[in-house]
Amino acid sequence: MSCEVLPQDIQIQILIRLPVRSLLCFRSVCRSWNSLITSKEFITLHLNQSLQARDPLILLYRNDLYSLSLFRLKPYSFYRDDGETITKVQELEFPIKNEYYHCCAACNGLLCFYHYDPSRMSLAVWNPSIRTFYRLPCRTWPIMHIYHHCDVGIGYDQLTNQYKILALIYPLKLDYEHPISFDVEVFVLGMDQWRRVNTHVPTSALFLTGYPIFLRGSIHWLGYRSDITVVILAFNVHGEVFFEIEVPSAIVQPSDYSLHAHGESLCILDNRCSRDSGAVPFWVMEQYGEKLSWCNQFIIEIHNYNFRVLGFWKEDKFLIENSDGEIVSYDGKVGSTKVVLASEEGTKVVLAIPYMECLVLLKGSDGPESRVDGSSSASSSNI
């Protein structure tokens, strides 16, 4: 069957603007469309179009308050902004059963999950918008070391069109002293093994905290230096080198803060809510990499002092969980609040991630469509 009603370049410009769900359906229209939609070139064009559109979904993960394990995953849910509220688009369940994974990083529609035990590191990359995942080869620890710590991030190398998973690994002594050595390993989606990277790791990597942020081609964490000053540790995905970014001098305890992306800028949120005023400081780095460009751009002030800021809804709006378990939108420009999602009894929001649909991990592109057992499945991407 032929689909050549329009020239292919016009077809491409139309198709890259369509949502993922439609494109998955259109794969069965004809062979040429299936070949086009699953090609690396088309997936990259669709990704770039989605990045420019800046109309992300919101991915919420709720944890069962009565569950004995934090890592027993409840369904993830996609929500879309309809102007007044956020509406549930789709509910998903993580495909790996009977193992305790937690979401440790995200980049361009891919989520990275980490399962830790004392003898090995297990990672999986999941694309929930097309319901495919890729389980990475396990990394086992040397026998002489019993406990390890591992910080994981995922980033996109735009120059080579590759997704890279970074693992910063260091074994710990039984008395929990400082790390004694570092291993930096990278896994490129589409390859079949981890690769060790010989690069200098700044001492800020001794104590990393919080959720990593991928921005401007690098993965970022808040962390300590060896002298206990706070810094942002960054890893450039293309050059595969670490570097440091200074933080505002007011930040002295990284566990009290969280790192976010505000448009194309790094930002740091103070997670300590003042019981007297309900005011929360928020810093934005206006010029990337320049310490003097940090500015205290927003102050969140809410009368319900028992609240938790989850992250951004849009560039000037925050998502907040209040003491009643409701999700509230806070407009940073005018200081107004609005309940956008009712609470769900017995659950608590653990993560709120701005999520962009993509086709990465579609069969024929960066890796096999896989079931839990690792076997190929042409139907596993169907929603």
Residue pairs with C-beta under 8 A, 6 or more apart in sequence:
1 29
1 30
1 31
2 30
2 32
3 11
3 29
3 30
3 32
3 33
4 32
6 14
8 36
11 36
12 36
12 42
12 45
15 23
15 26
15 33
15 36
15 37
15 42
15 46
16 42
16 45
16 46
16 49
17 49
18 26
19 357
20 129
20 130
20 357
20 358
20 359
21 129
21 383
23 37
23 46
23 359
24 130
24 381
24 382
24 383
26 33
26 37
27 33
27 34
27 37
27 38
28 34
36 42
37 359
37 362
38 359
38 362
38 363
38 364
38 365
39 364
39 365
40 161
40 365
40 366
42 359
43 358
43 359
43 360
43 362
43 365
43 366
44 161
46 358
46 359
47 108
47 109
47 358
47 359
47 360
50 109
50 356
50 357
50 358
51 108
51 356
56 354
56 355
56 356
57 78
57 79
57 80
57 89
57 354
57 355
57 356
57 357
58 78
58 79
58 80
58 81
58 86
58 313
58 319
58 352
58 353
58 354
58 355
59 76
59 77
59 78
59 79
59 111
59 128
59 351
59 352
59 353
59 354
59 355
60 76
60 77
60 79
60 327
60 349
60 351
60 352
61 73
61 74
61 76
61 77
61 103
61 349
61 350
61 351
61 352
61 353
62 74
62 75
62 77
62 344
62 347
62 348
62 349
62 350
63 70
63 72
63 74
63 347
63 348
63 349
63 350
64 72
64 74
64 346
64 347
65 346
65 347
65 348
66 346
67 74
69 100
70 102
70 350
71 100
71 101
71 102
72 100
73 93
73 94
73 101
73 102
74 347
75 91
75 92
75 93
76 91
76 92
76 93
76 94
76 128
77 88
77 89
77 90
77 91
77 92
78 88
78 89
78 90
78 91
78 92
78 128
78 129
78 355
79 86
79 87
79 88
79 89
79 341
80 86
80 87
80 89
81 313
81 314
84 338
84 340
85 340
85 341
86 313
86 327
86 340
86 341
90 383
92 128
92 131
94 101
94 113
94 126
95 126
95 131
95 133
95 371
95 372
96 113
96 124
96 133
96 135
96 372
97 372
99 115
99 122
100 115
101 113
101 114
101 115
101 122
101 124
102 113
102 114
102 115
103 111
103 112
103 113
103 351
103 353
104 112
104 113
104 114
104 152
104 153
104 211
104 212
105 111
105 112
105 152
105 153
105 154
105 211
105 212
105 214
105 219
106 112
106 154
106 214
106 353
106 355
107 154
107 155
107 156
107 163
107 214
108 156
108 163
108 214
108 356
108 358
108 360
109 127
109 129
109 355
109 356
109 357
109 358
109 360
110 125
110 126
110 127
110 154
110 163
110 358
110 360
110 361
111 125
111 126
111 127
111 128
111 353
112 123
112 124
112 125
112 126
112 152
112 153
112 154
112 165
113 123
113 124
113 125
113 126
114 121
114 122
114 123
114 150
114 152
115 121
115 122
115 123
115 124
116 122
116 150
118 141
118 146
118 147
118 148
119 140
119 141
120 138
120 139
120 140
120 141
121 138
121 139
121 140
121 141
121 148
121 150
121 167
121 169
122 135
122 136
122 138
123 135
123 136
123 139
123 152
123 165
123 167
123 187
124 133
124 134
124 135
124 136
125 133
125 134
125 136
125 154
125 163
125 165
125 189
125 361
126 132
126 133
127 133
127 358
127 359
127 360
127 361
127 362
128 355
129 355
129 357
129 358
129 383
130 359
130 361
130 362
130 381
130 383
131 380
131 381
131 382
131 383
132 361
132 362
132 363
132 369
132 370
132 380
132 381
133 361
133 370
134 189
134 361
134 366
134 367
134 368
134 370
135 370
135 372
135 374
136 165
136 187
136 194
137 187
137 192
137 193
137 194
139 167
139 169
139 185
139 194
141 148
141 171
142 171
145 171
145 172
146 174
147 171
147 172
147 173
147 174
147 176
148 169
148 170
148 171
148 172
149 169
149 170
149 172
149 179
150 167
150 168
150 169
150 170
151 167
151 168
151 205
151 208
151 212
151 221
152 165
152 166
152 167
152 168
152 212
153 165
153 166
153 212
153 214
153 219
153 221
153 235
154 163
154 164
154 165
154 166
154 212
154 214
154 219
155 163
155 164
155 166
155 214
155 217
155 218
155 219
155 235
155 237
156 162
156 163
156 164
156 214
156 217
156 237
157 163
157 164
157 217
157 237
157 238
158 217
158 238
159 238
160 238
162 188
162 189
162 190
163 188
163 189
163 360
163 366
164 186
164 187
164 188
164 189
164 237
165 186
165 187
165 189
166 184
166 185
166 186
166 219
166 235
166 237
167 183
167 184
167 185
167 186
167 187
167 194
168 182
168 183
168 184
168 201
168 205
168 208
168 235
169 182
169 183
169 184
169 185
170 179
170 180
170 181
170 182
170 183
170 205
171 179
171 180
171 181
172 179
172 180
173 180
178 206
179 206
182 201
182 205
183 196
184 196
184 197
184 198
184 199
184 201
185 194
185 195
185 196
185 197
186 194
186 195
186 197
186 240
187 193
187 194
187 195
188 195
189 360
189 361
189 366
189 367
190 366
190 367
197 240
199 240
199 241
199 242
200 241
200 242
201 242
202 225
202 231
202 233
202 242
202 243
202 244
203 225
203 226
204 223
204 224
204 225
204 231
204 233
204 244
205 223
205 233
205 242
206 223
206 224
206 225
206 226
207 223
207 224
207 254
208 221
208 222
208 223
208 233
209 221
209 222
209 223
209 254
209 255
210 221
210 222
210 254
210 255
210 257
210 258
210 259
211 258
211 259
211 351
212 219
212 220
212 221
212 259
213 219
213 220
213 221
213 259
213 260
213 261
213 266
214 220
214 237
215 261
215 264
215 266
216 264
216 288
217 236
217 237
217 238
218 234
218 235
218 236
218 237
218 243
219 234
219 235
219 237
220 232
220 233
220 234
220 245
220 259
220 266
221 232
221 233
221 234
221 259
222 230
222 231
222 232
222 233
222 247
222 254
222 257
222 258
222 259
222 268
223 230
223 231
223 232
223 233
223 254
224 230
224 231
224 254
225 231
230 247
230 251
230 252
230 253
230 254
230 257
231 244
231 245
231 246
231 247
232 244
232 245
232 246
232 247
232 259
232 266
233 242
233 244
234 242
234 243
234 244
234 245
235 241
235 242
236 242
236 243
245 266
245 285
245 289
245 291
246 291
247 268
247 283
247 291
247 294
248 268
248 283
248 291
248 294
248 296
250 281
251 257
251 268
251 283
256 270
256 271
256 272
257 268
257 269
257 270
257 271
258 268
258 269
258 271
258 309
259 266
259 267
259 268
259 269
260 266
260 267
260 268
260 269
260 311
260 312
261 267
261 312
262 284
262 312
262 315
263 315
264 288
265 284
265 285
265 286
265 288
266 284
266 285
266 288
267 282
267 283
267 284
267 285
267 297
268 282
268 283
269 280
269 282
269 309
270 280
270 281
270 282
271 280
271 308
271 309
272 280
273 280
273 305
273 306
273 307
273 308
274 280
274 305
275 305
277 301
278 300
278 301
278 302
278 303
278 304
278 305
278 307
279 299
279 300
279 301
280 299
280 300
280 301
280 309
281 296
281 299
282 296
282 297
282 298
282 299
282 300
282 332
283 294
283 295
283 296
283 297
284 294
284 295
284 297
284 298
285 293
285 294
286 293
286 294
286 295
287 293
298 332
300 309
300 318
300 320
300 330
300 332
301 335
302 320
302 322
302 328
302 330
302 337
304 322
304 323
306 322
306 323
307 320
307 321
307 322
307 323
307 328
308 320
308 321
309 318
309 319
309 320
309 330
310 318
310 319
310 320
310 321
310 327
310 349
310 351
310 352
311 318
311 319
311 352
311 353
311 354
312 318
312 319
312 354
313 319
313 329
313 340
316 331
316 332
316 333
317 329
317 330
317 331
317 332
318 329
318 330
318 332
319 327
319 328
319 329
319 330
319 340
319 352
320 327
320 328
320 329
320 330
320 337
321 327
321 328
321 348
321 349
322 328
324 343
325 343
325 344
325 345
325 347
325 348
326 339
326 341
326 342
326 343
327 339
327 340
327 341
327 343
327 349
328 337
328 338
328 339
328 340
329 337
329 338
329 339
329 340
330 336
330 337
331 337
331 338
359 365
360 366
361 367
361 369
362 369
362 381
363 369
363 376
363 378
363 381
368 376
369 376
369 377
369 378
369 380
369 381
370 376
370 377
370 380
371 377
371 380
